[in-house]
Every structure is written in C-alpha cells, then in structure tokens.
Amino acid sequence: MVDELTSLGVKAAAFQADQGKPDEVIGMVRGVADRFGRIDVLVNNAGVFVTGPIGSLSLDDITRQWAVNVQGLVATTLEAVKSMPDGGRIINMGSVNGERSAAAGLVDYAATKAAVSAYTRSWAHDLAPRRITVNAVLPGPSDTDMGIPQESDLGKFLLGLLPYHRYASPDEVAGVIAFLASPDASYTTGGEIRVDGGWNA
C-alpha cells in the first residue's frame, strides 16, 4: 500500500502497533506525528469481534475486546489530539450492534461499541472549541474478514433482517468515512452515521 501511494506522489509510511497495548499505540502515534509534523485526520478503525453466549467467553477474551475496542481507541485519540491542528477530524468505527443486538452472543462486543458511541458524543463537546469534529460510522453486517460469514446460520439470519438482504461492502463504508474527513463535513460533529442497509430503519 505504501508503494502504491508513493507511486502516486503521495507521502506515505506504515506504522504498526497492537491497539490493545497503550504503550505501543502511543509510540505509534508519536511516530506518525514526528514523521509528518501533524495529524489532520484520525480514523479509529482497529477492533476485535469475539462472540458467544453469556458465560461462554473467558475473562481474557472479554478483557482483550475492551482493551482494543475501547481503551486502545481512547489512548490513540488522546495522543493524536496533541498533534492535531484546529479543524481536524476524528472518525470512530462503531457498530449498529451498539444500538441493537439482533441475536444472542453479541453482548460484550455490543457493549464496547456502545462505549465508542458515548466517547464520540462527549469528545464532540470537548473538542468543539478547536473545531475538531468527532463522529462515528456505524456499519451493519459487512463483507469483511472480521464479519459473520454470510453462509453461516447466523449470517443467513442477519441477511433476512436486512431490507437490502446483503452485507455492506468495504467501499460503501469507506465512502462515508471520506465524507466525514472532508471539508464538506465541517459542521457535522457528535453524529453517528449508519451504513446498515436499513438495519435500524
């Protein structure tokens, strides 16, 4: 990806960190800021998805999910805003599961995504004096490696609940992120945009 971007004349670099480990995340963000001088747009996209009926997940599984989906997002954001100019953008990847759990076994994941929504709304107030917008994108079932396979029993159940009867494509989610990162979204903050094919209609 870096080679592809640089071939287009874009400055690009890759950094790696485990979002479940705050020290790694902080070091990564500082590395980006040192390399480019500032951070204009932050997309908090890292996440893990571990599901199972109540009592079936280990405490380690639950702790890991909170560490990545919530604590890592917080650590990334708190460090990034130090290098973000006024008028910057923060975009958090939430989930429609934070609003509505359609099946058993999603409770821990859903709870982490509800927390992401709460942080999004509160940060919008905190960062308003700096005109930094904070929004969340809430995908429904999506065609990614992390999603529930469409051919599984749960996938077929979810497809039946979706008015479009299909999963979202990554490009459809990316288009909303691109809008929120653009100048056109300068007055959009504290919001949650669903990309769910009518899931919560």
DRENSE-739307 format. One record per residue: x, y, z of N, C-alpha, C, O in turn; residue number from 1; residue in one letter. Coordinates in steps of 0.05 Angstrom, whole numbers. Layout:
BEGIN
R / X / Y / Z / X / Y / Z / X / Y / Z / X / Y / Z / NUM / a
...
END
This chain:
BEGIN
R / 17 / -24 / 0 / 0 / 0 / 0 / 17 / 25 / 0 / 11 / 45 / -14 / 1 / m
R / 39 / 25 / 16 / 57 / 48 / 17 / 69 / 53 / -11 / 69 / 76 / -20 / 2 / v
R / 78 / 32 / -24 / 90 / 35 / -51 / 69 / 46 / -70 / 76 / 62 / -87 / 3 / d
R / 44 / 36 / -68 / 23 / 45 / -86 / 18 / 75 / -83 / 14 / 90 / -102 / 4 / e
R / 17 / 84 / -58 / 12 / 112 / -52 / 36 / 130 / -61 / 32 / 151 / -73 / 5 / l
R / 60 / 121 / -55 / 83 / 138 / -62 / 86 / 139 / -93 / 96 / 159 / -103 / 6 / t
R / 77 / 119 / -107 / 78 / 120 / -136 / 59 / 141 / -147 / 63 / 149 / -170 / 7 / s
R / 39 / 149 / -131 / 21 / 170 / -139 / 30 / 197 / -130 / 16 / 217 / -134 / 8 / l
R / 53 / 198 / -118 / 64 / 224 / -109 / 54 / 232 / -82 / 57 / 255 / -74 / 9 / g
R / 44 / 213 / -67 / 34 / 219 / -40 / 54 / 210 / -19 / 66 / 189 / -22 / 10 / v
R / 59 / 226 / 1 / 76 / 219 / 23 / 62 / 197 / 40 / 40 / 202 / 49 / 11 / k
R / 75 / 175 / 44 / 62 / 153 / 58 / 83 / 137 / 74 / 106 / 136 / 67 / 12 / a
R / 74 / 126 / 96 / 91 / 109 / 113 / 73 / 90 / 128 / 50 / 97 / 134 / 13 / a
R / 83 / 67 / 135 / 68 / 48 / 151 / 79 / 46 / 179 / 103 / 45 / 183 / 14 / a
R / 61 / 45 / 198 / 68 / 41 / 226 / 51 / 19 / 237 / 28 / 15 / 229 / 15 / f
R / 63 / 4 / 256 / 48 / -19 / 267 / 48 / -18 / 297 / 68 / -12 / 310 / 16 / q
R / 25 / -25 / 308 / 22 / -27 / 338 / -2 / -44 / 344 / -20 / -47 / 328 / 17 / a
R / -1 / -56 / 368 / -24 / -71 / 378 / -41 / -51 / 394 / -33 / -41 / 414 / 18 / d
R / -66 / -46 / 384 / -83 / -26 / 397 / -91 / -35 / 425 / -100 / -18 / 440 / 19 / q
R / -88 / -60 / 432 / -94 / -68 / 459 / -72 / -62 / 478 / -74 / -68 / 502 / 20 / g
R / -49 / -51 / 469 / -27 / -44 / 486 / -21 / -14 / 484 / -9 / -5 / 465 / 21 / k
R / -30 / 1 / 505 / -28 / 30 / 503 / 0 / 41 / 497 / 3 / 60 / 482 / 22 / p
R / 21 / 29 / 508 / 48 / 39 / 503 / 55 / 37 / 473 / 67 / 55 / 463 / 23 / d
R / 46 / 15 / 460 / 52 / 13 / 432 / 36 / 34 / 416 / 46 / 45 / 397 / 24 / e
R / 11 / 38 / 424 / -6 / 57 / 410 / 6 / 85 / 412 / 7 / 100 / 392 / 25 / v
R / 13 / 93 / 436 / 24 / 120 / 440 / 50 / 123 / 424 / 54 / 144 / 412 / 26 / i
R / 67 / 103 / 424 / 91 / 105 / 408 / 86 / 107 / 379 / 100 / 122 / 365 / 27 / g
R / 66 / 93 / 369 / 59 / 94 / 341 / 49 / 122 / 333 / 57 / 133 / 313 / 28 / m
R / 31 / 133 / 349 / 20 / 160 / 343 / 42 / 181 / 344 / 43 / 198 / 326 / 29 / v
R / 60 / 179 / 363 / 82 / 197 / 364 / 100 / 195 / 339 / 111 / 214 / 329 / 30 / r
R / 104 / 170 / 330 / 120 / 165 / 306 / 108 / 178 / 282 / 122 / 189 / 265 / 31 / g
R / 81 / 176 / 279 / 67 / 189 / 257 / 70 / 219 / 258 / 76 / 232 / 238 / 32 / v
R / 66 / 230 / 282 / 68 / 259 / 285 / 97 / 269 / 280 / 101 / 290 / 267 / 33 / a
R / 116 / 254 / 289 / 144 / 262 / 283 / 151 / 261 / 253 / 165 / 278 / 243 / 34 / d
R / 140 / 241 / 240 / 145 / 237 / 211 / 132 / 258 / 194 / 144 / 269 / 176 / 35 / r
R / 107 / 265 / 200 / 92 / 283 / 183 / 87 / 311 / 195 / 77 / 329 / 182 / 36 / f
R / 94 / 314 / 220 / 91 / 341 / 233 / 65 / 346 / 246 / 63 / 363 / 264 / 37 / g
R / 44 / 332 / 238 / 18 / 336 / 250 / -1 / 313 / 241 / 6 / 298 / 223 / 38 / r
R / -24 / 312 / 254 / -44 / 291 / 247 / -70 / 306 / 241 / -82 / 317 / 259 / 39 / i
R / -78 / 307 / 216 / -102 / 321 / 208 / -127 / 305 / 212 / -148 / 315 / 220 / 40 / d
R / -125 / 279 / 206 / -149 / 261 / 207 / -141 / 236 / 222 / -121 / 224 / 216 / 41 / v
R / -157 / 228 / 241 / -154 / 203 / 255 / -178 / 185 / 251 / -200 / 193 / 257 / 42 / l
R / -174 / 161 / 240 / -195 / 142 / 237 / -189 / 119 / 256 / -170 / 104 / 252 / 43 / v
R / -205 / 116 / 276 / -201 / 94 / 296 / -216 / 69 / 285 / -240 / 65 / 290 / 44 / n
R / -201 / 53 / 270 / -213 / 30 / 256 / -206 / 3 / 267 / -218 / -17 / 260 / 45 / n
R / -186 / 2 / 285 / -178 / -24 / 296 / -200 / -35 / 314 / -212 / -20 / 329 / 46 / a
R / -204 / -61 / 313 / -224 / -73 / 331 / -222 / -103 / 330 / -212 / -115 / 311 / 47 / g
R / -234 / -116 / 350 / -236 / -145 / 351 / -265 / -152 / 356 / -280 / -137 / 368 / 48 / v
R / -273 / -175 / 346 / -301 / -184 / 347 / -301 / -212 / 358 / -296 / -231 / 343 / 49 / f
R / -308 / -215 / 383 / -309 / -242 / 396 / -337 / -245 / 407 / -346 / -229 / 423 / 50 / v
R / -350 / -266 / 398 / -378 / -270 / 406 / -382 / -298 / 419 / -366 / -316 / 415 / 51 / t
R / -404 / -300 / 433 / -411 / -325 / 445 / -433 / -321 / 466 / -435 / -299 / 477 / 52 / g
R / -449 / -341 / 472 / -470 / -338 / 492 / -459 / -330 / 519 / -435 / -335 / 525 / 53 / p
R / -475 / -318 / 535 / -467 / -309 / 561 / -454 / -331 / 577 / -464 / -353 / 579 / 54 / i
R / -430 / -325 / 588 / -415 / -345 / 603 / -396 / -362 / 587 / -380 / -377 / 598 / 55 / g
R / -397 / -360 / 560 / -380 / -377 / 544 / -353 / -364 / 538 / -334 / -379 / 532 / 56 / s
R / -351 / -338 / 540 / -326 / -325 / 535 / -309 / -323 / 560 / -320 / -320 / 582 / 57 / l
R / -283 / -327 / 557 / -266 / -324 / 580 / -262 / -295 / 588 / -267 / -277 / 571 / 58 / s
R / -254 / -290 / 612 / -249 / -263 / 621 / -226 / -250 / 604 / -226 / -226 / 599 / 59 / l
R / -208 / -267 / 595 / -186 / -257 / 578 / -197 / -247 / 551 / -189 / -226 / 541 / 60 / d
R / -216 / -262 / 540 / -229 / -254 / 515 / -244 / -227 / 518 / -241 / -210 / 501 / 61 / d
R / -258 / -225 / 540 / -274 / -200 / 545 / -255 / -177 / 550 / -259 / -155 / 539 / 62 / i
R / -234 / -181 / 566 / -215 / -160 / 572 / -201 / -151 / 547 / -197 / -127 / 543 / 63 / t
R / -193 / -170 / 530 / -180 / -163 / 505 / -198 / -146 / 487 / -188 / -127 / 474 / 64 / r
R / -223 / -153 / 486 / -242 / -138 / 469 / -245 / -109 / 479 / -245 / -91 / 462 / 65 / q
R / -247 / -106 / 505 / -248 / -79 / 516 / -222 / -64 / 512 / -222 / -39 / 507 / 66 / w
R / -199 / -78 / 514 / -173 / -65 / 512 / -169 / -54 / 484 / -159 / -32 / 480 / 67 / a
R / -178 / -69 / 463 / -174 / -60 / 436 / -196 / -40 / 427 / -190 / -19 / 417 / 68 / v
R / -221 / -48 / 432 / -243 / -32 / 421 / -248 / -6 / 435 / -258 / 13 / 423 / 69 / n
R / -241 / -5 / 461 / -247 / 20 / 476 / -221 / 33 / 487 / -215 / 55 / 480 / 70 / v
R / -206 / 19 / 503 / -182 / 31 / 515 / -162 / 39 / 494 / -149 / 60 / 497 / 71 / q
R / -158 / 22 / 474 / -140 / 29 / 453 / -149 / 53 / 437 / -133 / 70 / 429 / 72 / g
R / -175 / 55 / 432 / -186 / 78 / 418 / -182 / 103 / 434 / -175 / 124 / 423 / 73 / l
R / -185 / 101 / 460 / -181 / 125 / 477 / -152 / 133 / 477 / -146 / 157 / 474 / 74 / v
R / -134 / 114 / 481 / -105 / 120 / 481 / -96 / 133 / 455 / -81 / 152 / 455 / 75 / a
R / -106 / 122 / 432 / -99 / 133 / 406 / -108 / 162 / 403 / -93 / 179 / 395 / 76 / t
R / -133 / 167 / 411 / -145 / 193 / 408 / -132 / 214 / 425 / -126 / 236 / 416 / 77 / t
R / -128 / 207 / 451 / -116 / 226 / 469 / -88 / 235 / 460 / -80 / 258 / 464 / 78 / l
R / -73 / 216 / 449 / -46 / 223 / 439 / -48 / 238 / 413 / -32 / 257 / 409 / 79 / e
R / -66 / 231 / 395 / -68 / 243 / 369 / -76 / 272 / 371 / -66 / 289 / 355 / 80 / a
R / -94 / 279 / 389 / -104 / 307 / 390 / -82 / 326 / 398 / -84 / 350 / 394 / 81 / v
R / -60 / 316 / 410 / -38 / 333 / 417 / -24 / 344 / 392 / -12 / 366 / 393 / 82 / k
R / -26 / 329 / 370 / -13 / 337 / 345 / -33 / 345 / 324 / -25 / 348 / 300 / 83 / s
R / -58 / 348 / 331 / -79 / 354 / 312 / -85 / 384 / 311 / -90 / 395 / 332 / 84 / m
R / -83 / 396 / 288 / -89 / 425 / 287 / -119 / 430 / 290 / -136 / 412 / 287 / 85 / p
R / -126 / 455 / 296 / -154 / 462 / 297 / -167 / 456 / 270 / -155 / 459 / 249 / 86 / d
R / -192 / 446 / 271 / -206 / 438 / 247 / -200 / 410 / 238 / -208 / 402 / 216 / 87 / g
R / -187 / 394 / 255 / -181 / 366 / 248 / -206 / 349 / 249 / -228 / 358 / 255 / 88 / g
R / -202 / 323 / 244 / -224 / 304 / 242 / -218 / 279 / 258 / -196 / 268 / 255 / 89 / r
R / -237 / 270 / 274 / -235 / 244 / 287 / -259 / 227 / 279 / -282 / 236 / 282 / 90 / i
R / -254 / 204 / 269 / -276 / 186 / 259 / -272 / 159 / 273 / -252 / 145 / 269 / 91 / i
R / -292 / 152 / 289 / -291 / 127 / 304 / -309 / 106 / 290 / -331 / 112 / 281 / 92 / n
R / -299 / 81 / 289 / -315 / 60 / 277 / -331 / 46 / 300 / -320 / 32 / 316 / 93 / m
R / -356 / 52 / 299 / -374 / 39 / 318 / -388 / 15 / 306 / -375 / 1 / 289 / 94 / g
R / -412 / 10 / 313 / -427 / -12 / 301 / -457 / -9 / 308 / -464 / 2 / 329 / 95 / s
R / -474 / -18 / 290 / -502 / -17 / 296 / -508 / -36 / 320 / -529 / -33 / 333 / 96 / v
R / -490 / -54 / 326 / -494 / -71 / 350 / -493 / -55 / 376 / -503 / -64 / 396 / 97 / n
R / -480 / -32 / 375 / -480 / -15 / 399 / -508 / -3 / 404 / -513 / 7 / 427 / 98 / g
R / -525 / -4 / 385 / -553 / 6 / 388 / -573 / -16 / 391 / -593 / -14 / 405 / 99 / e
R / -567 / -38 / 377 / -587 / -60 / 376 / -573 / -87 / 372 / -559 / -91 / 352 / 100 / r
R / -576 / -105 / 391 / -565 / -132 / 388 / -587 / -149 / 376 / -608 / -153 / 389 / 101 / s
R / -582 / -160 / 353 / -603 / -175 / 339 / -603 / -205 / 346 / -622 / -219 / 339 / 102 / a
R / -583 / -214 / 361 / -581 / -242 / 367 / -566 / -246 / 393 / -552 / -228 / 403 / 103 / a
R / -569 / -269 / 405 / -554 / -276 / 429 / -524 / -278 / 423 / -517 / -283 / 400 / 104 / a
R / -508 / -273 / 443 / -479 / -277 / 439 / -464 / -253 / 431 / -439 / -254 / 429 / 105 / g
R / -477 / -230 / 428 / -463 / -205 / 419 / -459 / -185 / 441 / -449 / -163 / 436 / 106 / l
R / -465 / -193 / 466 / -467 / -173 / 487 / -441 / -159 / 492 / -441 / -134 / 495 / 107 / v
R / -418 / -172 / 493 / -393 / -159 / 500 / -383 / -141 / 478 / -374 / -119 / 483 / 108 / d
R / -386 / -151 / 453 / -379 / -134 / 430 / -397 / -109 / 429 / -388 / -87 / 425 / 109 / y
R / -423 / -114 / 432 / -442 / -92 / 431 / -436 / -71 / 453 / -439 / -47 / 448 / 110 / a
R / -429 / -80 / 476 / -423 / -61 / 498 / -399 / -44 / 492 / -399 / -20 / 498 / 111 / a
R / -378 / -56 / 479 / -355 / -40 / 472 / -362 / -19 / 451 / -352 / 4 / 452 / 112 / t
R / -380 / -26 / 432 / -387 / -7 / 412 / -406 / 15 / 422 / -406 / 37 / 412 / 113 / k
R / -422 / 8 / 442 / -438 / 29 / 455 / -420 / 49 / 469 / -426 / 73 / 469 / 114 / a
R / -398 / 39 / 481 / -379 / 57 / 493 / -366 / 76 / 473 / -361 / 99 / 478 / 115 / a
R / -360 / 65 / 449 / -348 / 82 / 428 / -367 / 105 / 421 / -359 / 127 / 417 / 116 / v
R / -393 / 99 / 419 / -412 / 120 / 413 / -413 / 141 / 435 / -415 / 165 / 429 / 117 / s
R / -411 / 132 / 460 / -411 / 151 / 482 / -387 / 169 / 482 / -389 / 194 / 486 / 118 / a
R / -364 / 158 / 476 / -339 / 174 / 474 / -342 / 194 / 451 / -334 / 217 / 453 / 119 / y
R / -353 / 185 / 429 / -357 / 202 / 405 / -373 / 227 / 412 / -365 / 250 / 406 / 120 / t
R / -395 / 223 / 425 / -412 / 246 / 432 / -399 / 265 / 452 / -400 / 289 / 449 / 121 / r
R / -386 / 254 / 472 / -373 / 271 / 492 / -349 / 286 / 481 / -345 / 309 / 487 / 122 / s
R / -332 / 272 / 465 / -309 / 285 / 453 / -317 / 308 / 434 / -303 / 328 / 432 / 123 / w
R / -341 / 305 / 421 / -350 / 327 / 404 / -353 / 353 / 419 / -347 / 374 / 409 / 124 / a
R / -363 / 351 / 444 / -365 / 374 / 461 / -338 / 384 / 470 / -332 / 408 / 469 / 125 / h
R / -321 / 366 / 478 / -295 / 373 / 489 / -277 / 387 / 468 / -262 / 406 / 474 / 126 / d
R / -280 / 379 / 443 / -262 / 389 / 422 / -275 / 410 / 404 / -263 / 420 / 386 / 127 / l
R / -300 / 417 / 410 / -314 / 438 / 395 / -299 / 465 / 395 / -298 / 478 / 374 / 128 / a
R / -287 / 473 / 417 / -273 / 499 / 416 / -250 / 499 / 396 / -242 / 520 / 387 / 129 / p
R / -240 / 476 / 389 / -218 / 474 / 370 / -229 / 467 / 342 / -213 / 463 / 323 / 130 / r
R / -255 / 466 / 339 / -267 / 459 / 314 / -258 / 432 / 303 / -258 / 427 / 279 / 131 / r
R / -251 / 414 / 321 / -245 / 387 / 313 / -271 / 371 / 314 / -283 / 368 / 335 / 132 / i
R / -279 / 360 / 292 / -304 / 345 / 291 / -298 / 316 / 300 / -277 / 305 / 294 / 133 / t
R / -318 / 305 / 314 / -316 / 277 / 323 / -342 / 263 / 316 / -363 / 271 / 325 / 134 / v
R / -340 / 243 / 299 / -363 / 228 / 290 / -358 / 198 / 291 / -335 / 189 / 292 / 135 / n
R / -379 / 183 / 289 / -377 / 154 / 288 / -391 / 143 / 264 / -412 / 153 / 256 / 136 / a
R / -380 / 123 / 252 / -392 / 108 / 230 / -401 / 81 / 241 / -386 / 67 / 254 / 137 / v
R / -427 / 74 / 237 / -438 / 50 / 248 / -446 / 31 / 226 / -468 / 31 / 216 / 138 / l
R / -427 / 14 / 218 / -434 / -6 / 197 / -453 / -27 / 209 / -452 / -34 / 233 / 139 / p
R / -469 / -38 / 191 / -484 / -62 / 198 / -467 / -86 / 189 / -442 / -83 / 186 / 140 / g
R / -479 / -109 / 185 / -463 / -132 / 175 / -448 / -125 / 150 / -460 / -114 / 131 / 141 / p
R / -422 / -130 / 150 / -405 / -121 / 127 / -389 / -144 / 117 / -382 / -163 / 131 / 142 / s
R / -382 / -142 / 92 / -367 / -164 / 78 / -337 / -160 / 83 / -323 / -151 / 65 / 143 / d
R / -328 / -167 / 107 / -300 / -166 / 114 / -292 / -192 / 128 / -309 / -208 / 134 / 144 / t
R / -266 / -195 / 131 / -256 / -219 / 144 / -265 / -221 / 173 / -267 / -243 / 184 / 145 / d
R / -270 / -198 / 186 / -278 / -199 / 214 / -308 / -204 / 218 / -317 / -210 / 240 / 146 / m
R / -323 / -201 / 196 / -352 / -204 / 199 / -362 / -232 / 202 / -347 / -251 / 199 / 147 / g
R / -388 / -235 / 206 / -401 / -261 / 208 / -405 / -271 / 180 / -417 / -258 / 164 / 148 / i
R / -394 / -295 / 173 / -397 / -306 / 146 / -426 / -307 / 138 / -444 / -316 / 153 / 149 / p
R / -432 / -298 / 114 / -459 / -297 / 104 / -472 / -325 / 101 / -496 / -328 / 104 / 150 / q
R / -455 / -345 / 96 / -465 / -372 / 92 / -470 / -386 / 119 / -482 / -408 / 119 / 151 / e
R / -462 / -375 / 141 / -467 / -387 / 167 / -496 / -384 / 175 / -510 / -367 / 163 / 152 / s
R / -505 / -399 / 195 / -533 / -397 / 204 / -539 / -369 / 213 / -560 / -358 / 207 / 153 / d
R / -520 / -357 / 229 / -525 / -330 / 239 / -524 / -310 / 216 / -540 / -291 / 215 / 154 / l
R / -506 / -314 / 196 / -505 / -297 / 173 / -531 / -297 / 157 / -541 / -276 / 149 / 155 / g
R / -542 / -321 / 153 / -568 / -323 / 139 / -590 / -309 / 154 / -608 / -297 / 142 / 156 / k
R / -589 / -312 / 181 / -609 / -299 / 197 / -607 / -268 / 194 / -628 / -255 / 191 / 157 / f
R / -583 / -258 / 195 / -579 / -229 / 192 / -587 / -219 / 165 / -600 / -198 / 162 / 158 / l
R / -581 / -234 / 144 / -589 / -226 / 117 / -620 / -224 / 115 / -630 / -206 / 101 / 159 / l
R / -634 / -241 / 130 / -663 / -239 / 130 / -674 / -215 / 144 / -696 / -206 / 138 / 160 / g
R / -658 / -203 / 162 / -666 / -179 / 176 / -660 / -154 / 161 / -673 / -133 / 166 / 161 / l
R / -642 / -155 / 142 / -633 / -132 / 127 / -652 / -126 / 104 / -657 / -143 / 87 / 162 / l
R / -663 / -102 / 102 / -681 / -95 / 80 / -668 / -99 / 52 / -682 / -107 / 33 / 163 / p
R / -642 / -95 / 50 / -628 / -99 / 25 / -620 / -128 / 21 / -611 / -136 / -1 / 164 / y
R / -621 / -144 / 42 / -614 / -173 / 41 / -586 / -177 / 30 / -581 / -197 / 16 / 165 / h
R / -568 / -160 / 38 / -540 / -164 / 31 / -523 / -148 / 51 / -533 / -130 / 65 / 166 / r
R / -498 / -156 / 53 / -479 / -142 / 71 / -469 / -117 / 57 / -471 / -114 / 33 / 167 / y
R / -459 / -98 / 73 / -446 / -74 / 62 / -418 / -82 / 51 / -405 / -100 / 62 / 168 / a
R / -410 / -68 / 31 / -383 / -72 / 20 / -364 / -53 / 34 / -373 / -32 / 44 / 169 / s
R / -338 / -59 / 36 / -319 / -40 / 48 / -320 / -13 / 35 / -316 / 7 / 48 / 170 / p
R / -323 / -12 / 9 / -324 / 14 / -5 / -347 / 31 / 3 / -344 / 55 / 5 / 171 / d
R / -370 / 19 / 10 / -393 / 34 / 18 / -388 / 47 / 46 / -397 / 69 / 51 / 172 / e
R / -374 / 33 / 63 / -367 / 44 / 89 / -345 / 66 / 86 / -347 / 87 / 98 / 173 / v
R / -326 / 60 / 69 / -304 / 79 / 64 / -314 / 106 / 53 / -302 / 127 / 59 / 174 / a
R / -335 / 105 / 37 / -345 / 130 / 25 / -356 / 148 / 47 / -353 / 173 / 44 / 175 / g
R / -368 / 138 / 67 / -378 / 154 / 89 / -355 / 166 / 105 / -356 / 189 / 114 / 176 / v
R / -334 / 149 / 110 / -311 / 159 / 124 / -298 / 182 / 108 / -290 / 202 / 120 / 177 / i
R / -296 / 179 / 82 / -284 / 200 / 65 / -300 / 226 / 68 / -288 / 248 / 68 / 178 / a
R / -326 / 224 / 69 / -343 / 248 / 72 / -337 / 262 / 99 / -333 / 286 / 100 / 179 / f
R / -336 / 246 / 120 / -331 / 258 / 147 / -303 / 270 / 149 / -299 / 288 / 166 / 180 / l
R / -285 / 261 / 133 / -257 / 272 / 134 / -255 / 296 / 116 / -234 / 309 / 116 / 181 / a
R / -275 / 302 / 100 / -273 / 323 / 80 / -282 / 350 / 91 / -295 / 352 / 112 / 182 / s
R / -276 / 372 / 77 / -286 / 399 / 85 / -316 / 401 / 86 / -328 / 417 / 100 / 183 / p
R / -330 / 384 / 70 / -359 / 385 / 69 / -372 / 377 / 95 / -395 / 383 / 100 / 184 / d
R / -357 / 364 / 113 / -368 / 355 / 139 / -359 / 373 / 162 / -359 / 365 / 185 / 185 / a
R / -353 / 398 / 156 / -342 / 416 / 176 / -362 / 423 / 198 / -354 / 432 / 220 / 186 / s
R / -388 / 420 / 193 / -409 / 426 / 213 / -423 / 401 / 223 / -444 / 402 / 235 / 187 / y
R / -410 / 378 / 217 / -421 / 352 / 226 / -404 / 342 / 249 / -381 / 334 / 244 / 188 / t
R / -414 / 342 / 273 / -399 / 332 / 295 / -417 / 320 / 316 / -440 / 328 / 319 / 189 / t
R / -407 / 300 / 331 / -422 / 287 / 351 / -443 / 268 / 340 / -461 / 259 / 354 / 190 / g
R / -441 / 262 / 314 / -461 / 246 / 300 / -453 / 218 / 296 / -429 / 210 / 299 / 191 / g
R / -472 / 202 / 289 / -468 / 174 / 283 / -482 / 168 / 256 / -506 / 171 / 254 / 192 / e
R / -467 / 159 / 237 / -478 / 154 / 211 / -479 / 124 / 207 / -459 / 110 / 207 / 193 / i
R / -503 / 114 / 203 / -506 / 84 / 199 / -502 / 77 / 170 / -511 / 91 / 152 / 194 / r
R / -487 / 56 / 166 / -483 / 45 / 139 / -493 / 16 / 142 / -477 / -3 / 143 / 195 / v
R / -519 / 13 / 143 / -530 / -12 / 151 / -552 / -24 / 133 / -566 / -43 / 141 / 196 / d
R / -556 / -12 / 110 / -576 / -22 / 92 / -604 / -22 / 104 / -621 / -39 / 96 / 197 / g
R / -610 / -4 / 122 / -637 / -3 / 134 / -640 / -19 / 159 / -663 / -23 / 168 / 198 / g
R / -618 / -29 / 170 / -620 / -47 / 194 / -637 / -34 / 216 / -653 / -48 / 228 / 199 / w
R / -632 / -9 / 221 / -647 / 4 / 243 / -669 / 22 / 234 / -678 / 40 / 248 / 200 / n
R / -678 / 18 / 209 / -699 / 35 / 198 / -726 / 29 / 212 / -746 / 41 / 206 / 201 / a
END
